[in-house]
Amino acid sequence: MADGSHHRQRAGWRFGLTSWMVFGGAFVIVLVAIALGVRSFAAQAKPAKLSNSELIARVARAPERAPDFSATVNFQQSVLPAQLLGATEQGNGSPNSGARTVRLWYGGKDRLRVELQGASGDRVLVENGRRTYSYNGSTNTLRVGRGVTRPSPSKDVLTNPAKVNELLRKLAPTSTLTQKPPVEVAGRPAYVLDLSPRDKASTLVDHAQVLIDSKTYVPLGFSLYAKGRPPSAVLSWRATSFNVGRVPADLFQFHSPPGARVEKASSPQKEEHGRNGEARPAEVGTVAQAQKRVGFPVKQLPNAPGGRTLTSVHLMGSDGVVLTYGSGWNTMVLSEEHSRRNPNNAQISKLRLPTVNLGGGVKAQELSTPIGTVLHWKEGKVVYTLAGSVPASRLQQLAGGLR
């Protein structure tokens, strides 16, 4: 059973990696996201005015400087369908769809406890610097690994406002970053940062928004909006409580529940290089260079939509290539792997996704969401994954053109 769970995890990881390269890469934020229903800001003094670069730098330093706190968070998403979440669950637990409640305790950059409550059993993650514990209540399984010592945030380039300004200049051609009027969140004054694509015709995402505590600079909320009239939040966090104060040390310990199956988690050192010790993708200059390193014909999109051009080529060992088209919100990714490198293709086939006909007897599994589409198929000995923030019908046409 452990082996089966491991394969399901790898399958979900590979499938999710390609999706998030497109759907999440444009707006990397949120270490901890906590928010309560946003009300008009009146009762408390407004936060001091800060430039975008200074505000982002203070958020980057928050893990090093933030006080201990605890919170209860409501999380909701409509990006992934319930049947996909159910298929990737270990055991027969209910899928993580709809509104969920998360409890969180933070005791410094190496001490964290998160509890995701569910009808069939809670999931618990505990980190204390020495050990990492991950418990699945639906299967009564506990995974134990060595602690992860994170680098000091002071070494992060985002803690330097000048470096942030440089990053914002690179972001400017594709995105608009603005501060909205301050609001009150969970009884605390908060800054509002809003990021939106300049060319909204090239993506299904309307905008993303983060709420930042004006005293600790911990992110207090996050929402991602899909285009529509009006735009709708497809991913959001909202907190029902946020309390600053000492967190008892025993909360960062975890004792195995009665009858739990205990498994050893992979080491942090291996995780730094990729799952199962695999090397991370290495960038090469051209498709021709990549072709010399792999044992199958590398295909390119004949006409990427919206004027997208090939922006990067990455090798995954000697058996895989990842082509990236466009940048920012309109990024499109084409992954091509030899089937011997992707043994989890059969596991992905079990995710109960709808199938579409690409022609010539080739069928692809399709994940269509409000903010983008992913297609996954096998032809001969090559496994393909194509993802982009475009409608499903357009992505199907592009995939058909690869045949």
C-alpha positions in Angstrom: 0.0 0.0 0.0 2.9 2.3 0.8 4.3 1.9 -2.7 0.9 2.7 -4.3 0.7 5.8 -2.2 4.2 6.8 -3.3 3.4 6.4 -7.0 0.2 8.4 -6.6 2.1 11.2 -4.9 4.7 11.3 -7.7 2.0 11.3 -10.3 0.2 14.2 -8.6 3.5 16.0 -8.2 4.5 15.8 -11.8 1.0 16.8 -13.0 0.8 19.6 -10.5 4.3 20.9 -11.3 3.5 21.6 -14.9 0.2 23.2 -13.9 1.7 25.5 -11.3 4.5 26.6 -13.7 1.7 28.3 -15.6 -1.0 29.1 -13.0 1.1 30.0 -10.0 4.4 31.2 -11.4 3.3 34.8 -12.2 2.5 35.7 -8.6 4.8 33.9 -6.0 3.7 35.1 -2.6 2.4 33.8 0.7 4.3 31.9 3.3 1.4 31.9 5.6 -2.0 33.3 4.4 -4.6 34.4 6.9 -7.6 36.6 6.4 -11.0 37.4 7.8 -13.9 38.9 5.8 -12.6 42.3 4.7 -14.4 45.2 6.2 -14.1 49.0 5.6 -11.1 50.3 7.4 -12.2 52.8 10.0 -11.6 52.0 13.6 -7.8 51.8 13.5 -5.1 54.2 12.4 -4.1 53.7 8.8 -0.7 52.0 8.1 2.2 54.2 7.2 2.8 54.8 3.5 5.3 52.5 2.0 6.5 52.0 -1.6 5.8 48.7 -3.3 9.5 47.7 -3.1 9.8 48.5 0.6 6.6 46.7 1.5 7.7 43.5 -0.4 11.1 43.7 1.3 9.5 43.8 4.7 7.3 40.8 3.8 10.4 38.9 2.8 12.0 39.7 6.2 8.8 38.7 8.1 9.8 35.0 8.7 12.9 36.2 10.5 11.2 39.0 12.5 7.6 38.0 12.9 6.4 37.2 16.4 4.9 33.8 17.4 1.2 33.6 16.4 -1.7 31.2 16.0 -4.6 31.4 13.6 -7.7 29.6 12.3 -8.1 29.9 8.5 -10.9 29.2 6.1 -9.5 28.0 2.7 -11.6 27.6 -0.5 -10.8 26.8 -4.1 -12.6 25.9 -7.3 -9.6 25.4 -9.5 -9.2 21.6 -9.2 -12.4 19.5 -9.5 -13.4 17.3 -6.6 -12.9 14.0 -8.5 -9.2 14.9 -9.2 -8.7 15.8 -5.5 -10.4 12.6 -4.5 -8.2 10.5 -6.8 -5.0 12.0 -5.4 -6.0 11.5 -1.8 -4.3 8.6 -0.1 -6.9 6.1 1.1 -10.6 6.7 0.9 -10.7 10.1 2.6 -13.1 12.8 1.3 -11.5 15.1 -1.3 -10.2 18.5 -0.3 -12.9 20.4 -2.2 -15.2 23.2 -1.0 -14.4 25.2 2.1 -11.9 23.7 4.5 -10.7 24.8 8.0 -7.0 25.1 8.7 -5.5 25.7 12.1 -1.9 27.1 12.2 0.7 27.8 14.9 4.0 29.6 14.1 6.9 29.6 16.6 9.8 31.0 14.5 11.2 30.2 11.0 11.9 26.5 12.0 8.8 25.8 14.0 5.4 25.4 12.4 2.2 23.3 13.0 -0.6 23.1 10.4 -3.8 21.1 10.9 -6.2 20.7 7.9 -9.5 19.4 9.2 -11.5 16.8 7.3 -14.6 14.7 7.8 -12.6 11.5 7.4 -9.6 12.5 9.4 -7.3 15.5 9.9 -4.0 16.1 8.2 -1.2 17.4 10.3 2.2 18.9 9.4 4.7 19.6 12.2 8.2 21.1 11.8 10.4 21.8 14.8 13.9 22.1 13.2 14.9 18.6 14.2 12.1 16.5 12.7 9.3 16.9 10.2 6.0 15.0 10.8 3.3 14.6 8.2 0.1 12.7 9.4 -2.9 11.6 7.3 -5.8 10.8 9.6 -7.9 9.2 6.9 -5.3 6.4 6.5 -3.7 6.7 10.0 -0.3 7.1 8.3 2.6 9.1 9.7 5.7 10.1 7.7 8.7 11.2 9.6 11.7 13.0 8.2 14.7 15.1 9.3 14.1 18.7 10.0 14.6 21.4 7.4 16.8 24.3 8.4 15.9 27.2 6.1 18.3 29.9 5.1 18.1 33.3 6.8 15.6 35.5 5.0 18.2 38.3 5.3 20.1 36.5 2.5 17.1 36.6 0.2 17.4 39.2 -2.5 13.8 40.3 -1.9 14.8 41.7 1.5 16.7 44.5 -0.3 14.4 47.2 -1.7 16.9 48.0 -4.5 16.8 44.4 -5.6 13.0 44.4 -5.4 13.0 47.5 -7.6 15.0 45.6 -10.2 12.6 42.7 -10.0 9.6 45.1 -10.4 11.2 46.6 -13.5 11.4 43.1 -15.0 7.8 42.5 -14.0 6.6 45.8 -15.5 6.3 44.7 -19.1 3.8 42.0 -18.3 2.1 43.0 -15.0 0.8 46.0 -13.1 1.4 46.1 -9.3 -0.6 48.6 -7.3 -1.5 49.3 -3.7 -5.2 49.6 -2.9 -6.5 51.5 0.1 -5.7 49.9 3.4 -8.4 47.6 4.9 -9.0 45.9 8.3 -8.4 42.2 8.3 -9.2 40.1 11.4 -9.2 43.3 13.5 -5.8 44.4 12.2 -4.8 47.1 9.7 -3.5 45.7 6.5 -1.9 46.8 3.2 -3.5 45.6 0.0 -1.2 44.6 -3.0 -2.9 43.9 -6.3 -1.2 42.3 -9.3 -2.8 42.1 -12.7 -1.8 41.2 -16.2 -1.3 44.1 -18.6 -2.5 42.1 -21.5 -5.7 40.5 -20.1 -6.5 39.0 -23.5 -3.6 36.6 -23.2 -4.6 34.9 -20.0 -7.7 33.7 -18.1 -6.5 35.3 -14.9 -8.0 38.7 -14.0 -5.8 39.6 -11.0 -4.4 38.4 -7.7 -4.5 40.2 -4.4 -2.6 39.8 -1.1 -3.3 41.4 2.2 -0.3 42.2 4.5 -0.4 42.9 8.2 0.9 46.5 8.9 2.7 45.6 12.1 4.3 42.1 11.5 4.2 42.2 7.6 2.9 38.6 7.6 0.6 38.0 4.7 -3.0 38.0 6.1 -4.9 36.9 3.0 -4.7 35.9 -0.6 -7.2 35.7 -3.5 -6.7 34.7 -7.1 -9.4 35.8 -9.5 -10.5 34.4 -12.9 -11.8 36.6 -15.6 -15.6 37.2 -15.7 -18.3 39.7 -15.1 -17.6 40.3 -12.3 -14.2 38.5 -11.8 -14.6 35.5 -9.4 -12.2 34.3 -6.7 -11.1 30.7 -7.6 -8.6 30.4 -4.8 -8.7 32.2 -1.5 -7.8 32.1 2.2 -9.8 33.8 5.0 -9.0 33.7 8.7 -11.5 33.6 11.5 -8.8 34.4 14.1 -5.3 35.7 14.3 -3.6 36.0 17.7 0.0 37.2 18.3 1.6 35.7 21.4 3.7 32.9 22.7 3.0 29.4 21.3 3.5 26.5 23.7 6.6 24.4 22.7 4.8 21.1 23.0 2.6 22.0 19.9 5.8 21.5 17.8 6.1 17.9 18.9 4.1 15.0 17.4 3.4 11.6 19.0 2.3 8.7 16.8 -1.4 7.9 17.2 -2.3 4.4 18.2 -2.0 1.9 15.4 -0.5 4.4 13.0 1.7 3.1 10.2 5.0 5.0 10.4 7.0 5.7 7.2 10.3 7.4 6.6 10.1 10.6 4.6 12.7 11.4 1.9 15.6 13.5 3.1 15.6 17.3 2.7 18.9 17.1 0.8 17.2 15.0 -1.9 14.3 17.3 -2.0 16.6 20.2 -2.9 17.6 18.3 -6.0 14.1 17.1 -7.0 12.0 14.1 -6.1 13.8 10.8 -5.7 17.2 12.5 -6.1 16.6 13.5 -9.7 18.6 16.5 -11.0 16.5 19.6 -11.6 16.0 20.6 -15.3 19.0 22.2 -16.9 18.6 25.0 -19.4 20.1 24.7 -22.9 20.2 27.3 -25.7 18.1 25.8 -28.4 15.8 22.9 -29.4 18.6 21.6 -31.7 20.9 21.3 -28.7 18.2 19.5 -26.7 17.6 17.1 -29.6 21.1 15.9 -29.5 20.7 14.8 -25.9 17.4 12.9 -26.1 16.4 9.7 -27.8 13.2 10.9 -29.5 12.1 13.6 -31.9 11.5 16.9 -30.0 8.3 18.6 -31.2 7.6 22.3 -31.1 4.3 24.2 -31.1 3.7 25.2 -34.8 2.0 28.5 -33.9 1.7 29.4 -30.2 -1.3 31.7 -29.6 -1.2 35.4 -28.7 2.2 36.0 -30.3 4.0 33.8 -27.8 7.5 32.8 -28.8 9.9 30.1 -27.5 11.5 31.6 -24.4 13.4 28.7 -22.8 14.4 25.0 -23.4 15.2 22.8 -20.4 16.6 19.2 -20.4 15.4 16.7 -17.8 18.3 14.3 -17.9 18.6 12.4 -21.2 14.9 11.4 -21.4 12.9 14.7 -21.2 12.6 18.2 -22.6 10.5 21.2 -21.4 9.8 24.0 -23.8 8.4 27.3 -22.5 6.5 29.8 -24.6 5.7 33.3 -23.6 6.4 34.8 -20.1 4.5 35.9 -17.0 0.8 35.4 -17.1 0.7 34.0 -20.7 3.4 31.3 -20.1 2.7 28.1 -21.9 4.6 24.9 -21.2 5.2 21.8 -23.3 6.8 18.8 -21.6 8.0 15.8 -23.6 9.3 12.7 -21.8 10.3 9.2 -22.8 7.8 6.7 -21.2 10.7 5.0 -19.4 11.3 8.2 -17.5 7.6 8.7 -16.7 6.5 5.4 -15.1 3.7 7.2 -13.4 1.8 7.8 -16.7 -0.5 4.9 -15.7 -1.1 6.4 -12.4 -2.1 9.8 -14.0 -4.5 7.8 -16.2 -6.3 6.8 -13.0 -7.1 10.4 -12.0 -10.5 10.1 -13.7 -10.1 13.2 -15.8 -12.2 13.7 -19.0 -10.6 12.6 -22.3 -10.6 14.4 -25.6 -9.7 13.2 -29.1 -6.6 14.7 -30.6 -7.0 12.8 -33.9 -5.4 9.8 -35.3 -6.7 7.6 -32.5 -4.8 9.6 -29.8 -6.7 10.7 -26.8 -5.6 13.1 -24.1 -6.7 13.6 -20.5 -7.9 17.1 -19.9 -7.9 19.3 -16.8 -9.9 22.4 -17.6 -10.1 25.1 -14.9 -11.3 28.7 -14.7 -7.7 29.9 -15.0 -6.2 27.5 -17.5 -6.0 24.1 -19.1 -3.7 21.0 -19.0 -3.6 18.2 -21.5 -1.7 14.9 -21.0 -1.3 12.2 -23.5 1.0 9.4 -24.8 1.9 8.8 -28.4 4.3 6.0 -29.2 7.0 6.0 -26.5 6.7 9.7 -25.7 4.5 11.2 -23.0 3.4 14.8 -23.6 1.9 17.5 -21.2 0.8 20.8 -22.5 -0.5 23.6 -20.2 -1.4 27.2 -20.5 -3.8 29.9 -19.3 -6.0 29.5 -22.4 -9.4 27.9 -23.0 -9.6 24.1 -23.4 -10.7 24.3 -27.1 -7.6 26.4 -28.0 -5.2 24.0 -26.2 -6.8 21.1 -28.0 -6.1 22.7 -31.3 -2.5 23.2 -30.4 -2.1 19.7 -29.2 -3.6 18.4 -32.4 -1.1 20.4 -34.4 1.8 18.5 -32.7 0.7 15.3 -34.4 
